[in-house]
Amino acid sequence: MQVIKTARFKSELQKIVAFIAVYNPQNAIKFKDDLLQKLFKIPDMPYSHRQSELFNQENIREFIFKGYVVIYRITENIELLGIYRDNIWNS
């Protein structure tokens, strides 16, 4: 099982990291590295995170990290669909 980053996830993560970097570039790098490290462990126990409240599907989950929510889908792989915080998820 692989972890696949969708274009949407990559774009949203890039915006978050750029925002953090304005105030502290080192924290931005650490945030991204720590998040990705944890996300790449999801295949070990993909159903251990809560089912998404936004989708009524057993295979769509939410991973919480430092106030951010990563939406992912479990298929034969783990698809990272997006990441948000205060902004509302728009499907």
Secondary structure, 3 states (H helix, E strand, C coil): CCEEECHHHHHHHHHHHHHHHHHCHHHHHHHHHHHHHHHCCHHHCHHHCEECCCCCCCCEEEEEECCEEEEEEECCCEEEEEEECCCCCCC
